[in-house]
Amino acid sequence: MNSSFPKSNQAGLEFVISTTEELQENIMFLSTDFPIAMFTQSYRHGASDHIPFHWHDGLQITWVSEGALEHRINGDTFHLTGDKLLFINSHQLHSSKTVHQDTRTLCINFSPDIFHPKILKSLILPLLENSSFPYALLPLKPYQITLLKKYLNWKNEPLGYFSVINFLSQVFEIMLNEFEESKDPSNYEEMKLFHTVLDYVHSQYAEQLTVKQVADYVLINKNRLTALFKKYTNMSPIKYLNEYRLYVAKNMIIHTDKPISEISADVGYNQISHFIKQFRDSYGLPPLKYRNKYGETQNLSKDRYL
């Protein structure tokens, strides 16, 4: 499936990040020998650009250079602006969307293997492997913001890696000084359960799913399932399912010339009138008008539904 993620740029190369069926983000490192990816992302507020729930094997740092983003990580929701840095640990479900305007971000994805083995073993891994450490919000000092602005125009030059490693080392030093272990070790198992729930919903979204079917799949009751969705997405299971269907539909509308009636059926809607209403409520325009404004295909098929 094509993705409608914000457009990205890494060292002058434009691309769009995608995810696997298991919600894992595909990362393109600058070099096979040096596992760091540094890229900008441009969100169009009018097009409702956003990144749905996903995770990655490595670590990620995000800085907002323009605008603001609403992030959701493991049930926590907050706005990220240019005065803070967001660090996300590996395998954490998270999503982001614009707040009220176009937004640009700088992302640094990297493997902890960039650090010296002794530092990695004795300092960094104990922090990363602690299940109570999903993410950190770090206030930025003026000199750090100045450095991050330089990274916005990053060029893939070997000597530049010294600067990046030094910056990442400072980030870990701050986090190690401030981190306190969580008193809730059960959170990790709960997150694994919710990963399984989302995998199932994302693979079966085109079917007529019920809350009971999803709950039965992971062997919990409906109340527990509803509580999980409320905690981690701030939505009911059915609302999340419908929003995911609309997100998949938006991808098809932007990237294909498939008739709207077929897209509606493909994502699980029995009545196209209901689909059009829900799409308009979520994205501000009916499907065809949204395609005409934001679509990327050149030869669009005619459709009688406006």
Backbone as CSV, one residue per row, in Angstrom:
resi,resn,N_x,N_y,N_z,CA_x,CA_y,CA_z,C_x,C_y,C_z
1,MET,0.844,-1.201,0.000,0.000,0.000,0.000,0.873,1.242,0.000
2,ASN,0.565,2.164,-0.896,1.275,3.429,-0.889,0.965,4.190,0.382
3,SER,1.902,4.997,0.802,1.723,5.732,2.052,1.493,7.204,1.773
4,SER,0.698,7.841,2.596,0.515,9.281,2.499,1.230,9.965,3.654
5,PHE,2.311,9.370,4.099,3.137,10.010,5.123,3.619,11.364,4.601
6,PRO,4.032,12.260,5.496,4.634,13.516,5.047,5.839,13.239,4.148
7,LYS,6.066,14.119,3.192,7.206,13.937,2.302,8.508,14.206,3.056
8,SER,9.501,13.374,2.773,10.778,13.448,3.481,11.900,13.811,2.531
9,ASN,12.979,14.329,3.114,14.161,14.691,2.329,15.393,14.354,3.147
10,GLN,16.269,13.533,2.571,17.516,13.168,3.237,18.683,13.444,2.302
11,ALA,19.507,14.419,2.694,20.694,14.789,1.905,20.328,15.083,0.449
12,GLY,19.183,15.781,0.240,18.768,16.162,-1.103,17.915,15.134,-1.811
13,LEU,17.748,13.960,-1.247,16.949,12.907,-1.865,15.546,12.909,-1.259
14,GLU,14.520,13.110,-2.102,13.149,13.109,-1.617,12.585,11.695,-1.640
15,PHE,11.811,11.358,-0.624,11.217,10.032,-0.528,10.050,10.096,0.442
16,VAL,9.319,9.004,0.535,8.212,8.883,1.481,8.435,7.626,2.298
17,ILE,8.451,7.781,3.603,8.643,6.633,4.482,7.393,5.767,4.474
18,SER,7.595,4.465,4.570,6.478,3.529,4.605,6.638,2.585,5.791
19,THR,5.614,1.775,6.023,5.673,0.786,7.090,5.335,-0.587,6.537
20,THR,5.762,-1.618,7.255,5.422,-2.981,6.889,4.025,-3.305,7.403
21,GLU,3.536,-4.502,7.075,2.228,-4.921,7.567,2.222,-5.041,9.089
22,GLU,3.404,-5.227,9.686,3.516,-5.320,11.143,3.685,-3.952,11.799
23,LEU,3.518,-2.862,11.011,3.602,-1.477,11.477,5.031,-1.017,11.720
24,GLN,6.027,-1.773,11.266,7.420,-1.357,11.441,7.793,-0.352,10.362
25,GLU,8.388,0.756,10.776,8.800,1.793,9.838,10.054,1.361,9.080
26,ASN,10.034,1.573,7.775,11.207,1.269,6.950,12.159,2.454,6.979
27,ILE,13.388,2.203,7.415,14.381,3.273,7.559,15.499,3.097,6.549
28,MET,15.879,4.188,5.899,16.967,4.170,4.926,18.165,4.906,5.535
29,PHE,19.178,4.149,5.959,20.351,4.752,6.577,21.220,5.440,5.528
30,LEU,21.988,6.437,5.986,22.871,7.163,5.093,23.954,6.264,4.503
31,SER,24.353,5.252,5.268,25.416,4.361,4.839,25.195,2.987,5.456
32,THR,25.537,1.937,4.721,25.430,0.587,5.275,26.431,0.366,6.395
33,ASP,27.499,1.166,6.418,28.528,1.028,7.446,28.264,1.905,8.668
34,PHE,27.315,2.837,8.537,27.082,3.785,9.628,25.585,3.962,9.795
35,PRO,24.973,3.270,10.764,23.510,3.215,10.872,22.867,4.473,11.451
36,ILE,22.896,5.545,10.649,22.222,6.800,11.005,21.417,7.277,9.800
37,ALA,20.198,7.698,10.047,19.387,8.344,9.020,18.994,9.716,9.546
38,MET,19.232,10.759,8.764,18.852,12.114,9.159,18.045,12.730,8.020
39,PHE,16.796,13.082,8.301,15.934,13.570,7.239,14.907,14.547,7.799
40,THR,14.382,15.384,6.926,13.301,16.296,7.290,11.986,15.711,6.802
41,GLN,10.892,16.122,7.452,9.562,15.728,7.022,8.677,16.961,6.973
42,SER,7.899,17.078,5.897,7.038,18.234,5.698,5.573,17.805,5.730
43,TYR,4.848,18.258,6.750,3.431,17.942,6.918,2.583,19.069,6.339
44,ARG,1.611,18.720,5.518,0.650,19.702,5.013,-0.605,19.625,5.887
45,HIS,-0.870,20.683,6.618,-2.019,20.671,7.522,-3.327,20.563,6.743
46,GLY,-3.421,21.273,5.611,-4.650,21.244,4.827,-4.980,19.871,4.281
47,ALA,-3.950,19.063,4.020,-4.160,17.710,3.499,-4.290,16.677,4.604
48,SER,-4.274,17.145,5.859,-4.347,16.254,7.031,-3.218,15.231,7.041
49,ASP,-2.032,15.644,6.590,-0.880,14.740,6.647,-0.646,14.302,8.083
50,HIS,-0.436,13.020,8.263,-0.119,12.508,9.586,0.565,11.157,9.443
51,ILE,1.159,10.695,10.530,1.782,9.380,10.547,1.013,8.523,11.544
52,PRO,0.375,7.458,11.081,-0.405,6.617,11.998,0.516,5.793,12.902
53,PHE,-0.067,5.010,13.775,0.726,4.233,14.723,1.722,3.335,13.992
54,HIS,2.964,3.374,14.457,4.033,2.568,13.890,5.126,2.432,14.941
55,TRP,6.165,1.678,14.623,7.303,1.524,15.522,8.551,1.272,14.680
56,HIS,9.694,1.322,15.310,10.935,1.021,14.590,11.910,0.296,15.497
57,ASP,12.775,-0.480,14.856,13.778,-1.256,15.601,14.769,-0.353,16.318
58,GLY,15.182,0.689,15.630,16.204,1.569,16.182,15.618,2.662,17.054
59,LEU,16.415,3.692,17.293,16.050,4.827,18.130,15.743,6.028,17.241
60,GLN,14.946,6.957,17.761,14.587,8.129,16.964,14.573,9.386,17.810
61,ILE,15.097,10.455,17.214,15.016,11.787,17.803,14.260,12.672,16.819
62,THR,13.300,13.444,17.336,12.511,14.344,16.492,12.561,15.752,17.051
63,TRP,12.798,16.703,16.152,12.764,18.124,16.515,11.871,18.844,15.522
64,VAL,10.967,19.681,16.019,10.059,20.455,15.167,10.703,21.804,14.872
65,SER,11.020,22.043,13.604,11.647,23.314,13.231,10.624,24.382,12.872
66,GLU,9.445,23.960,12.426,8.353,24.893,12.103,7.036,24.254,12.516
67,GLY,6.137,25.039,13.103,4.825,24.535,13.464,4.823,23.751,14.763
68,ALA,3.934,22.764,14.842,3.807,21.928,16.039,3.178,20.604,15.642
69,LEU,3.514,19.559,16.391,2.950,18.232,16.151,2.293,17.713,17.421
70,GLU,1.198,17.012,17.227,0.604,16.269,18.339,1.123,14.840,18.256
71,HIS,1.816,14.415,19.291,2.355,13.053,19.343,1.547,12.219,20.326
72,ARG,1.436,10.943,19.997,0.826,9.993,20.922,1.766,8.800,21.037
73,ILE,2.217,8.520,22.254,3.163,7.433,22.505,2.686,6.641,23.712
74,ASN,2.373,5.386,23.488,2.001,4.498,24.598,0.944,5.099,25.526
75,GLY,-0.029,5.760,24.944,-1.116,6.309,25.752,-0.934,7.746,26.182
76,ASP,0.266,8.306,26.024,0.506,9.708,26.374,0.324,10.584,25.133
77,THR,-0.339,11.718,25.306,-0.534,12.665,24.210,0.037,14.017,24.605
78,PHE,0.802,14.628,23.703,1.406,15.929,24.002,1.735,16.639,22.694
79,HIS,1.929,17.949,22.772,2.323,18.757,21.622,3.836,18.962,21.658
80,LEU,4.457,18.749,20.524,5.897,18.939,20.394,6.165,20.202,19.591
81,THR,6.916,21.128,20.185,7.293,22.371,19.521,8.819,22.503,19.518
82,GLY,9.303,23.596,18.960,10.727,23.730,18.710,11.620,23.902,19.912
83,ASP,11.051,24.027,21.100,11.885,24.224,22.280,12.233,22.914,22.992
84,LYS,11.730,21.786,22.440,12.007,20.494,23.061,12.426,19.470,22.010
85,LEU,13.124,18.465,22.480,13.557,17.347,21.650,12.830,16.097,22.126
86,LEU,12.325,15.304,21.197,11.644,14.062,21.548,12.543,12.873,21.218
87,PHE,12.838,12.064,22.222,13.576,10.816,22.033,12.596,9.659,22.186
88,ILE,12.570,8.744,21.200,11.674,7.596,21.240,12.496,6.321,21.243
89,ASN,12.277,5.491,22.222,12.982,4.216,22.331,12.472,3.248,21.257
90,SER,13.171,2.153,21.055,12.793,1.184,20.031,11.509,0.452,20.415
91,HIS,10.768,0.009,19.395,9.560,-0.805,19.548,8.432,-0.103,20.304
92,GLN,8.386,1.217,20.238,7.315,1.969,20.901,6.280,2.406,19.865
93,LEU,5.028,2.084,20.086,3.970,2.533,19.188,3.767,4.034,19.334
94,HIS,3.830,4.755,18.224,3.627,6.195,18.291,3.044,6.713,16.980
95,SER,2.409,7.864,17.068,1.809,8.503,15.902,1.998,10.006,16.030
96,SER,1.801,10.726,14.922,1.936,12.187,14.960,1.040,12.819,13.907
97,LYS,0.567,14.039,14.217,-0.235,14.796,13.264,-0.057,16.277,13.549
98,THR,-0.396,17.100,12.567,-0.267,18.546,12.749,-1.298,19.044,13.748
99,VAL,-1.021,20.215,14.320,-1.931,20.812,15.305,-2.817,21.861,14.642
100,HIS,-2.203,22.867,13.989,-3.012,23.927,13.378,-2.358,24.560,12.162
101,GLN,-1.205,24.041,11.693,-0.537,24.654,10.557,0.438,23.661,9.928
102,ASP,0.956,24.016,8.747,1.998,23.204,8.128,3.176,23.082,9.094
103,THR,3.801,21.934,9.085,4.854,21.662,10.065,6.025,20.966,9.399
104,ARG,7.220,21.317,9.836,8.432,20.665,9.336,9.216,20.117,10.523
105,THR,9.733,18.914,10.373,10.490,18.290,11.450,11.828,17.781,10.949
106,LEU,12.733,17.614,11.888,14.005,16.947,11.640,13.992,15.650,12.428
107,CYS,14.269,14.538,11.772,14.317,13.235,12.429,15.716,12.641,12.298
108,ILE,16.196,12.084,13.393,17.455,11.344,13.380,17.146,9.939,13.897
109,ASN,17.191,8.970,13.001,17.014,7.568,13.376,18.386,6.907,13.403
110,PHE,18.644,6.110,14.422,19.980,5.523,14.521,19.954,4.254,15.357
111,SER,20.981,3.467,15.178,21.166,2.263,15.981,22.087,2.593,17.150
112,PRO,21.847,2.026,18.345,22.761,2.273,19.476,24.166,1.736,19.232
113,ASP,24.329,0.939,18.180,25.650,0.372,17.868,26.666,1.423,17.432
114,ILE,26.211,2.668,17.233,27.179,3.704,16.854,28.106,4.067,18.025
115,PHE,27.723,3.667,19.249,28.526,4.005,20.415,29.564,2.913,20.705
116,HIS,30.592,3.300,21.445,31.649,2.356,21.820,31.033,1.191,22.595
117,PRO,31.467,-0.055,22.339,30.864,-1.229,22.996,30.817,-1.146,24.518
118,LYS,31.847,-0.604,25.152,31.866,-0.529,26.619,30.818,0.457,27.133
119,ILE,30.713,1.608,26.452,29.690,2.591,26.828,28.304,2.030,26.574
120,LEU,28.163,1.339,25.457,26.888,0.745,25.102,26.442,-0.270,26.161
121,LYS,27.350,-1.130,26.558,27.003,-2.204,27.496,26.737,-1.696,28.906
122,SER,27.573,-0.801,29.385,27.484,-0.401,30.792,26.518,0.749,31.049
123,LEU,26.270,1.614,30.066,25.446,2.798,30.300,24.168,2.841,29.464
124,ILE,24.314,2.643,28.151,23.183,2.892,27.261,22.168,1.758,27.256
125,LEU,22.615,0.523,27.117,21.669,-0.588,27.049,20.831,-0.747,28.320
126,PRO,21.408,-0.576,29.521,20.547,-0.662,30.718,19.395,0.341,30.702
127,LEU,19.619,1.516,30.110,18.554,2.503,29.992,17.532,2.079,28.946
128,LEU,18.016,1.694,27.760,17.120,1.352,26.662,16.304,0.100,26.943
129,GLU,16.880,-0.831,27.688,16.200,-2.105,27.943,15.246,-2.038,29.131
130,ASN,15.183,-0.901,29.777,14.238,-0.727,30.879,12.849,-0.483,30.295
131,SER,11.910,-1.375,30.602,10.578,-1.293,30.003,9.811,-0.039,30.398
132,SER,10.271,0.671,31.414,9.587,1.893,31.849,10.162,3.144,31.188
133,PHE,10.941,2.948,30.125,11.547,4.085,29.438,11.132,4.089,27.965
134,PRO,9.893,4.471,27.662,9.460,4.484,26.261,9.943,5.698,25.475
135,TYR,10.027,6.863,26.153,10.435,8.078,25.452,10.887,9.112,26.471
136,ALA,11.470,10.208,25.952,11.882,11.321,26.816,11.671,12.630,26.069
137,LEU,11.189,13.644,26.776,11.078,14.999,26.249,12.154,15.847,26.909
138,LEU,13.053,16.406,26.094,14.208,17.104,26.633,14.187,18.572,26.224
139,PRO,14.267,19.501,27.179,14.349,20.926,26.827,15.656,21.221,26.116
140,LEU,15.586,22.106,25.126,16.767,22.428,24.319,17.363,23.768,24.730
141,LYS,18.677,23.824,24.694,19.387,25.077,24.927,19.619,25.775,23.588
142,PRO,19.829,27.095,23.615,19.979,27.847,22.351,21.062,27.281,21.432
143,TYR,22.201,26.872,21.973,23.265,26.365,21.103,22.878,25.038,20.456
144,GLN,22.033,24.255,21.134,21.574,23.001,20.555,20.589,23.249,19.408
145,ILE,19.731,24.254,19.575,18.797,24.605,18.503,19.564,25.102,17.283
146,THR,20.612,25.883,17.516,21.453,26.362,16.408,22.057,25.200,15.642
147,LEU,22.521,24.179,16.364,23.104,23.003,15.721,22.046,22.236,14.936
148,LEU,20.869,22.067,15.502,19.799,21.339,14.816,19.374,22.053,13.534
149,LYS,19.397,23.377,13.547,19.073,24.130,12.335,20.074,23.829,11.226
150,LYS,21.335,23.637,11.595,22.350,23.275,10.595,22.066,21.896,10.013
151,TYR,21.548,21.004,10.857,21.248,19.652,10.391,20.102,19.618,9.375
152,LEU,19.292,20.675,9.343,18.187,20.718,8.382,18.688,20.644,6.951
153,ASN,19.884,21.116,6.717,20.488,21.087,5.376,21.649,20.096,5.336
154,TRP,21.462,18.991,6.013,22.520,17.982,6.149,22.968,17.444,4.791
155,LYS,24.285,17.317,4.656,24.866,16.659,3.495,25.634,15.439,3.984
156,ASN,25.580,14.396,3.209,26.196,13.137,3.620,27.712,13.227,3.492
157,GLU,28.332,13.861,4.489,29.784,14.030,4.496,30.365,13.309,5.702
158,PRO,31.403,12.472,5.508,31.962,11.662,6.610,32.323,12.458,7.857
159,LEU,32.922,13.626,7.694,33.338,14.393,8.868,32.139,14.893,9.677
160,GLY,30.995,14.986,9.049,29.810,15.432,9.759,29.338,14.450,10.813
161,TYR,29.760,13.201,10.699,29.349,12.199,11.675,29.891,12.504,13.071
162,PHE,31.049,13.169,13.153,31.590,13.537,14.468,30.601,14.414,15.216
163,SER,30.034,15.382,14.504,29.081,16.301,15.112,27.824,15.562,15.570
164,VAL,27.327,14.659,14.733,26.108,13.923,15.063,26.323,13.029,16.282
165,ILE,27.429,12.291,16.307,27.706,11.400,17.437,27.881,12.196,18.723
166,ASN,28.530,13.325,18.625,28.710,14.172,19.807,27.358,14.660,20.333
167,PHE,26.477,15.073,19.411,25.161,15.543,19.822,24.363,14.416,20.473
168,LEU,24.371,13.234,19.876,23.632,12.100,20.428,24.202,11.680,21.778
169,SER,25.501,11.795,21.950,26.124,11.477,23.241,25.629,12.425,24.323
170,GLN,25.491,13.709,23.979,24.965,14.687,24.939,23.523,14.344,25.332
171,VAL,22.740,13.920,24.344,21.350,13.551,24.616,21.294,12.409,25.625
172,PHE,22.126,11.392,25.425,22.120,10.250,26.350,22.630,10.655,27.727
173,GLU,23.580,11.548,27.776,24.079,11.994,29.070,22.961,12.669,29.871
174,ILE,22.164,13.489,29.190,21.049,14.164,29.860,20.017,13.142,30.338
175,MET,19.690,12.192,29.470,18.665,11.213,29.832,19.117,10.321,30.981
176,LEU,20.378,9.932,30.985,20.887,9.072,32.048,20.875,9.800,33.395
177,ASN,21.128,11.093,33.361,21.118,11.868,34.603,19.710,12.062,35.150
178,GLU,18.716,12.099,34.271,17.371,12.441,34.702,16.444,11.233,34.873
179,PHE,16.850,10.087,34.343,15.927,8.950,34.314,15.708,8.318,35.683
180,GLU,14.440,8.017,35.977,14.076,7.268,37.191,13.259,6.057,36.757
181,GLU,13.559,4.907,37.314,12.901,3.672,36.893,11.418,3.680,37.271
182,SER,10.655,3.141,36.377,9.208,3.054,36.608,8.888,1.994,37.659
183,LYS,7.755,2.191,38.355,7.308,1.229,39.356,6.267,0.264,38.781
184,ASP,6.066,0.322,37.448,5.038,-0.520,36.834,5.648,-1.423,35.777
185,PRO,6.263,-2.570,36.143,6.884,-3.461,35.175,5.883,-4.181,34.284
186,SER,4.600,-4.155,34.616,3.601,-4.848,33.804,3.311,-4.107,32.498
187,ASN,3.782,-2.864,32.380,3.482,-2.065,31.201,3.995,-2.714,29.919
188,TYR,5.142,-3.384,29.990,5.733,-3.996,28.800,4.807,-5.078,28.239
189,GLU,4.273,-5.942,29.097,3.376,-7.000,28.642,2.096,-6.418,28.060
190,GLU,1.609,-5.345,28.656,0.410,-4.698,28.132,0.661,-4.136,26.738
191,MET,1.842,-3.546,26.531,2.176,-3.006,25.223,2.271,-4.117,24.181
192,LYS,2.840,-5.254,24.553,2.910,-6.392,23.628,1.503,-6.838,23.227
193,LEU,0.593,-6.852,24.197,-0.783,-7.222,23.905,-1.422,-6.238,22.934
194,PHE,-1.187,-4.941,23.150,-1.806,-3.951,22.277,-1.199,-3.989,20.878
195,HIS,0.091,-4.306,20.775,0.698,-4.522,19.453,-0.070,-5.604,18.707
196,THR,-0.371,-6.700,19.386,-1.087,-7.809,18.764,-2.478,-7.378,18.316
197,VAL,-3.152,-6.592,19.154,-4.479,-6.083,18.804,-4.419,-5.250,17.525
198,LEU,-3.477,-4.312,17.455,-3.382,-3.449,16.275,-3.016,-4.236,15.026
199,ASP,-2.118,-5.215,15.165,-1.770,-6.056,14.020,-3.019,-6.722,13.446
200,TYR,-3.871,-7.215,14.340,-5.087,-7.892,13.896,-6.047,-6.911,13.216
201,VAL,-6.269,-5.770,13.838,-7.178,-4.774,13.255,-6.670,-4.303,11.902
202,HIS,-5.376,-4.072,11.781,-4.811,-3.566,10.528,-4.804,-4.615,9.429
203,SER,-4.883,-5.879,9.786,-4.932,-6.930,8.765,-6.362,-7.299,8.377
204,GLN,-7.330,-6.975,9.249,-8.723,-7.377,9.013,-9.669,-6.196,8.857
205,TYR,-9.137,-4.983,8.656,-9.974,-3.789,8.669,-11.062,-3.809,7.601
206,ALA,-10.864,-4.519,6.495,-11.855,-4.541,5.420,-13.039,-5.446,5.742
207,GLU,-12.915,-6.263,6.779,-14.014,-7.132,7.197,-14.947,-6.369,8.134
208,GLN,-16.110,-6.945,8.378,-17.086,-6.333,9.280,-16.756,-6.718,10.723
209,LEU,-15.669,-6.148,11.228,-15.173,-6.492,12.558,-16.097,-5.969,13.656
210,THR,-16.183,-6.722,14.725,-16.890,-6.268,15.913,-15.902,-6.224,17.074
211,VAL,-16.276,-5.504,18.114,-15.424,-5.425,19.300,-15.227,-6.811,19.889
212,LYS,-16.268,-7.621,19.879,-16.167,-8.974,20.439,-15.180,-9.829,19.647
213,GLN,-15.193,-9.715,18.312,-14.264,-10.500,17.497,-12.810,-10.155,17.829
214,VAL,-12.534,-8.874,17.954,-11.167,-8.464,18.263,-10.781,-8.920,19.661
215,ALA,-11.678,-8.759,20.625,-11.394,-9.176,21.997,-11.168,-10.683,22.071
216,ASP,-11.999,-11.459,21.357,-11.844,-12.914,21.363,-10.505,-13.322,20.762
217,TYR,-10.043,-12.575,19.755,-8.786,-12.927,19.089,-7.612,-12.880,20.064
218,VAL,-7.611,-11.907,20.967,-6.500,-11.781,21.926,-6.873,-12.304,23.314
219,LEU,-8.021,-12.996,23.389,-8.431,-13.696,24.613,-8.620,-12.761,25.808
220,ILE,-9.276,-11.625,25.561,-9.639,-10.726,26.652,-11.104,-10.349,26.476
221,ASN,-11.692,-9.706,27.489,-13.093,-9.310,27.351,-13.212,-7.936,26.687
222,LYS,-14.440,-7.597,26.300,-14.671,-6.349,25.564,-14.313,-5.126,26.401
223,ASN,-14.579,-5.161,27.688,-14.253,-4.012,28.532,-12.750,-3.766,28.579
224,ARG,-11.978,-4.847,28.680,-10.507,-4.700,28.706,-10.007,-4.148,27.376
225,LEU,-10.576,-4.637,26.281,-10.170,-4.152,24.961,-10.479,-2.667,24.817
226,THR,-11.673,-2.267,25.230,-12.060,-0.853,25.138,-11.137,0.015,25.981
227,ALA,-10.767,-0.477,27.157,-9.863,0.274,28.033,-8.487,0.428,27.400
228,LEU,-8.010,-0.604,26.718,-6.708,-0.523,26.045,-6.726,0.539,24.953
229,PHE,-7.771,0.532,24.130,-7.852,1.526,23.055,-7.968,2.938,23.626
230,LYS,-8.736,3.079,24.684,-8.887,4.398,25.294,-7.545,4.887,25.833
231,LYS,-6.769,3.996,26.432,-5.491,4.374,27.012,-4.465,4.740,25.949
232,TYR,-4.356,3.916,24.903,-3.271,4.086,23.946,-3.631,4.920,22.721
233,THR,-4.911,5.072,22.409,-5.292,5.865,21.241,-6.274,6.977,21.565
234,ASN,-6.825,6.971,22.790,-7.858,7.920,23.200,-9.104,7.798,22.322
235,MET,-9.356,6.597,21.794,-10.519,6.321,20.959,-11.119,4.988,21.375
236,SER,-12.384,4.792,21.018,-12.988,3.478,21.179,-12.453,2.560,20.080
237,PRO,-12.569,1.229,20.227,-12.103,0.324,19.165,-12.757,0.601,17.817
238,ILE,-14.078,0.845,17.800,-14.760,1.079,16.527,-14.333,2.397,15.902
239,LYS,-14.157,3.437,16.714,-13.706,4.718,16.163,-12.303,4.575,15.565
240,TYR,-11.419,3.840,16.261,-10.077,3.639,15.718,-10.150,2.862,14.405
241,LEU,-10.982,1.808,14.356,-11.133,1.019,13.137,-11.592,1.887,11.978
242,ASN,-12.592,2.732,12.219,-13.094,3.589,11.147,-12.057,4.615,10.713
243,GLU,-11.305,5.177,11.655,-10.270,6.144,11.286,-9.163,5.464,10.471
244,TYR,-8.851,4.213,10.836,-7.824,3.506,10.052,-8.340,3.207,8.647
245,ARG,-9.616,2.813,8.522,-10.187,2.576,7.195,-10.114,3.837,6.340
246,LEU,-10.451,4.975,6.944,-10.413,6.232,6.203,-8.992,6.607,5.821
247,TYR,-8.022,6.277,6.696,-6.623,6.562,6.379,-6.170,5.732,5.181
248,VAL,-6.540,4.447,5.153,-6.200,3.592,4.013,-6.878,4.128,2.752
249,ALA,-8.131,4.530,2.880,-8.853,5.080,1.739,-8.180,6.346,1.222
250,LYS,-7.718,7.196,2.137,-7.041,8.425,1.723,-5.804,8.103,0.889
251,ASN,-5.060,7.072,1.279,-3.895,6.667,0.500,-4.293,6.284,-0.921
252,MET,-5.369,5.503,-1.036,-5.826,5.082,-2.361,-6.304,6.259,-3.191
253,ILE,-7.001,7.182,-2.548,-7.518,8.352,-3.259,-6.380,9.207,-3.796
254,ILE,-5.325,9.368,-2.998,-4.194,10.202,-3.407,-3.342,9.525,-4.471
255,HIS,-3.095,8.241,-4.314,-2.066,7.571,-5.120,-2.596,6.725,-6.260
256,THR,-3.918,6.557,-6.384,-4.460,5.748,-7.475,-5.596,6.490,-8.159
257,ASP,-6.045,5.956,-9.300,-7.220,6.505,-9.973,-8.406,5.550,-9.832
258,LYS,-8.356,4.697,-8.830,-9.430,3.740,-8.572,-10.729,4.486,-8.265
259,PRO,-11.872,4.041,-8.799,-13.146,4.709,-8.514,-13.441,4.755,-7.012
260,ILE,-14.067,5.823,-6.579,-14.367,5.997,-5.160,-15.267,4.872,-4.652
261,SER,-16.174,4.413,-5.492,-17.068,3.335,-5.077,-16.286,2.069,-4.739
262,GLU,-15.246,1.762,-5.513,-14.428,0.578,-5.243,-13.594,0.766,-3.979
263,ILE,-13.046,1.958,-3.799,-12.252,2.236,-2.595,-13.120,2.071,-1.357
264,SER,-14.348,2.581,-1.424,-15.259,2.464,-0.296,-15.467,1.004,0.089
265,ALA,-15.694,0.158,-0.894,-15.902,-1.267,-0.625,-14.615,-1.935,-0.142
266,ASP,-13.482,-1.536,-0.713,-12.198,-2.151,-0.360,-11.836,-1.942,1.106
267,VAL,-12.259,-0.820,1.671,-11.881,-0.534,3.057,-12.985,-0.894,4.056
268,GLY,-14.042,-1.582,3.564,-15.000,-2.141,4.507,-16.309,-1.406,4.679
269,TYR,-16.623,-0.459,3.783,-17.892,0.264,3.898,-18.931,-0.362,2.970
270,ASN,-20.090,-0.685,3.527,-21.177,-1.264,2.726,-21.946,-0.208,1.955
271,GLN,-22.002,1.004,2.489,-22.751,2.080,1.851,-21.798,3.220,1.504
272,ILE,-21.728,3.557,0.241,-20.797,4.605,-0.183,-21.207,5.965,0.370
273,SER,-22.516,6.193,0.552,-22.955,7.484,1.092,-22.400,7.670,2.513
274,HIS,-22.369,6.581,3.285,-21.820,6.647,4.649,-20.320,6.900,4.598
275,PHE,-19.656,6.236,3.648,-18.210,6.440,3.494,-17.898,7.887,3.148
276,ILE,-18.622,8.458,2.199,-18.365,9.838,1.771,-18.583,10.810,2.925
277,LYS,-19.640,10.587,3.700,-19.906,11.467,4.840,-18.779,11.383,5.862
278,GLN,-18.344,10.158,6.200,-17.280,10.008,7.194,-15.961,10.581,6.683
279,PHE,-15.691,10.393,5.390,-14.463,10.940,4.832,-14.478,12.464,4.887
280,ARG,-15.603,13.064,4.528,-15.715,14.527,4.573,-15.566,15.038,6.009
281,ASP,-16.162,14.338,6.956,-16.056,14.751,8.354,-14.616,14.687,8.856
282,SER,-13.841,13.710,8.363,-12.460,13.532,8.832,-11.470,14.434,8.111
283,TYR,-11.662,14.621,6.793,-10.653,15.316,5.998,-11.123,16.627,5.389
284,GLY,-12.364,17.012,5.636,-12.814,18.335,5.244,-13.346,18.464,3.836
285,LEU,-13.153,17.420,3.009,-13.617,17.447,1.620,-14.194,16.078,1.258
286,PRO,-15.140,16.023,0.304,-15.568,14.729,-0.213,-14.397,14.051,-0.925
287,PRO,-14.452,12.737,-1.101,-13.309,12.014,-1.678,-12.801,12.550,-3.015
288,LEU,-13.705,12.810,-3.977,-13.239,13.261,-5.288,-12.628,14.653,-5.238
289,LYS,-13.209,15.539,-4.447,-12.624,16.872,-4.326,-11.268,16.800,-3.634
290,TYR,-11.148,15.880,-2.685,-9.852,15.686,-2.020,-8.830,15.170,-3.027
291,ARG,-9.243,14.234,-3.889,-8.334,13.713,-4.921,-7.921,14.809,-5.891
292,ASN,-8.875,15.617,-6.308,-8.562,16.689,-7.255,-7.584,17.700,-6.672
293,LYS,-7.641,17.887,-5.360,-6.770,18.878,-4.725,-5.407,18.305,-4.359
294,TYR,-5.373,17.056,-3.886,-4.129,16.511,-3.361,-3.630,15.261,-4.102
295,GLY,-4.395,14.751,-5.048,-4.026,13.502,-5.710,-2.767,13.616,-6.538
296,GLU,-2.081,12.482,-6.707,-0.812,12.452,-7.429,-0.918,11.753,-8.773
297,THR,-2.070,11.149,-9.103,-2.223,10.492,-10.397,-2.621,11.509,-11.446
298,GLN,-2.286,11.234,-12.693,-2.545,12.178,-13.776,-3.842,11.869,-14.517
299,ASN,-4.139,10.586,-14.710,-5.328,10.201,-15.474,-6.361,9.633,-14.522
300,LEU,-7.170,10.506,-13.968,-8.155,10.090,-12.990,-9.418,9.569,-13.682
301,SER,-9.932,8.475,-13.186,-11.161,7.934,-13.752,-12.348,8.785,-13.328
302,LYS,-13.385,8.766,-14.150,-14.603,9.510,-13.809,-15.440,8.704,-12.841
303,ASP,-16.080,9.388,-11.947,-16.911,8.724,-10.942,-18.118,9.602,-10.696
304,ARG,-19.270,9.013,-10.573,-20.485,9.796,-10.427,-20.703,10.298,-9.020
305,TYR,-19.851,9.883,-8.036,-20.030,10.324,-6.662,-19.158,11.531,-6.386
306,LEU,-19.758,12.638,-6.015,-19.021,13.883,-5.757,-18.908,14.135,-4.282
